[in-house]
Amino acid sequence: MTNVKFSRKNGKFVGVECSGHSDYAEYGSDVVCAALSSVVQTAVLGLMQVVGINVGYEIDEEKGYLKATLPLDLNDQQAHDADVILKTAYLGASDLYEQFSDYINVEVE
């Protein structure tokens, strides 16, 4: 199962952490893993390349781990844009959870 945890601070999304493999299908054929990975990785790319935030992140492909955390020194526009991007990723992950709850867990802290 893949656990996806979105972090919030003062009502705004500030990070995401994914761990584990969904085990929906064999490695290389797991459409659940691929869909969830696309949602989260696209959000991280948006934070970095569209909004221009120096996101702190860790990746371990073998363990199925990704963690992305926003820095504390964002200006108001960056904080707004990051919140929109991460909230959209949360909605995408939640939609996948509705269809594949045996393979994905999504939470917000």
N, C-alpha and C positions, 0 to 999 in steps of 0.2 A: 504494500500500500504506500502511496505517496502522500505525505503530510505536507500541507501548504499552510503556512502561518503568515498572515499579514499583520504588521505592527502599526499601531496608531499612537500618536502623541498629540494631546490637545485637540482631539477630534480630526486630525489629518493623518493620512497614511504616510508612513516614514520608512517602510521597508517590507521585504518579503523573504521568506525562507522556505525552501522546498527540500524534503529529504525522503529518501527511499524510492524504490521502484514500484510501479503500479502492478506489475505482474499480470496484466491483462492478456498479454501474449508474449511469445518469445522475443528476445532482444532483437531489434531490427524490424520487427513486425508489430510492435506495440503502439497502436494508434492512439490509445489513451495517453500514454507517456509523451508521444510526439505532439499531440494537441496541447497538453498542459505545458510542455516545454516551450512550445511556440508562443503561447500566451505570455508566459513569464519572461522569456528571453527578449521578446519584442518590447515589453514594458521597460526592461533594463536598457535596451538600446535607445528607446525613446528618451529616457531620463538622461542618458549620456550624450546622445548625438543631436537630439532635437532641443532639449531644454538646456543642455550644456552643463550638467551637474557632474561633478567628480564623485561618482557613486563608489562607495566601498563595497567590494564584492569578493566572494569566495566561490570556487567551483571545484567539485570533485565528480567527474563524469562516472567513474567506476562505482561510486557509492550512490549516485543519483542525488547529489547535493548541490544546491545553489543558495547563496545568501547575498542579498543586496540591501545595503543600508544607506540612507541619505545622510549627508554631513549636517552638522548642527547650524552652520552659518549661511543658510539659504536666505536670499532676499524674498520679499513677499510674492513677487511674480513667480520665482522658481518654486517656492513652497506650494503655491496654487497649482501650477502646471504639474508638479510631481504628484500632488494629491489626485488630480484628474487622471493621470496616467495609471497610478497604482489602483485607484478605485475602479477603473476600467478593467485592469487585470484581475482584480477581485471578482468583478461581475463575470468575466470569462471563466475563471476557475470555478466559481459557484455554479455556473451553468453546466460545466462538465461534471461537477459533483452531483447535480440532480440526475444526470443520466448514468453515472458510473460510481455511485457511492460505495460500492464494494471495493473500489480500487483507489479512490481519492478521498482524503479528508481535508476540509478547508475550515480554517478558524481565523478569527480576528482577535488580537489582544490589545 
